Amino acid sequence: MTGPMNGGLLPDRHPTGDFFVCDIFGASPKDDLASMEHPIFSLSTRPDRRVLSYAHNGVAVEVVPSVKGRATIHDKDILIYCISQLVAAMNAGRAVGRTLTLRAHDLLVATNRDTGGESYTRLREGFERLAGTRITTNIDTGGIEATRGFGLIESWEILRRSRGGRMISVTVTLSDWLYRAVCARSVLTLSRDYFRLRKPLERRIYELARKHCGRQAEWAISVPVLHLKSGSASPVRVFRAALRRMIEEDHLPEYSLAERAGDVLVVTRRARPRPMDAPILSQEALEAAKALRPGADVYGLQARWLAWWDDTGRPRVQAPDRAFLAWVKTQKDG
């Protein structure tokens, strides 16, 4: 990235393409919709042992930490990595399950972390917080609503260690709640620059922008409601000052922020280039789409279809025209 988006970001530590891993190279980072929408992860950089109780629009969440503290938004990198691998495997037509075996080094590279000894120690601590943090919620995943309690991961195990004691291979079993969300494709693609955001609040605001603004031109939200949805433990006045610093620094991937009268934050989507591997539609397909949806903006439909293709992991499309027209038939509006 160039311009103002470089300021304040971590360096891209692995620019040569040594990215993701497990056994699927180049998997797009994916995040689940439920934890993007609701404040499950701690934004604190110190052990957070407070019980979080959150209720908004009929959704209730209680998060109880272990003695080692609540799972942090940086610990969430582990889940993003696992979700990304599962979605990529599903797109490739492979069988998936709740238990994944992964190489620790690959996870560190995929999430833009150092690969020195301290990073492996922090990674183990992250697994411990994820397994120890207990959630009780009525958030539905995969179309099923149930009030239940669970850990973010069910279990984890270091399978092998190097001679120096550094973990090499890890087996992790995701919670059924999270796995169900992945199987229902209740996920969104993240910018890989998400992993370059230094501050926990920056990551959380990006998540909310990605979830709510998405491909729209802009999204507006009152600062007090954003404060609630973010899960920030700071007073609203401190939270507002942090947002203003983010507006000034202007380095969120994909989105820019601005204030509006009435204590409102406005999120605007940045223009982004068309992916090099995006499916190409023929003019005949666009004309056929116009016949299917009289009066619709077929170029707008094309843009929405490409955004959907991008969000679902950029699967290989053998017959783009046919796939596009089948999708157009499912759309209820233009």
Secondary structure, DSSP 8 states (H G I E B T S, - for coil): --GGGGTT----S-TTS--EETTEET---EEEHHHHHS--SB--SS-----EEEEETTEEEEEE-BTTB--BTTTHHHHHHHHHHHHHHHHTT----SEEEEEHHHHHHHTT---SHHHHHHHHHHHHHHHH-EEEE---BTTB---EEEESEEEEEEEEE-TTS-EEEEEEEE-HHHHHHHHTT-EEE--GGGGG--SHHHHHHHHHHHHHTTTSSEEEEEHHHHHHHHT--S-HHHHHHHHHHHHHH---SSEEEEEETTTEEEEEE------TT-----HHHHHHHHHHSTT--HHHHHHHHHHHHHHTT----S-HHHHHHHHHHT-S--
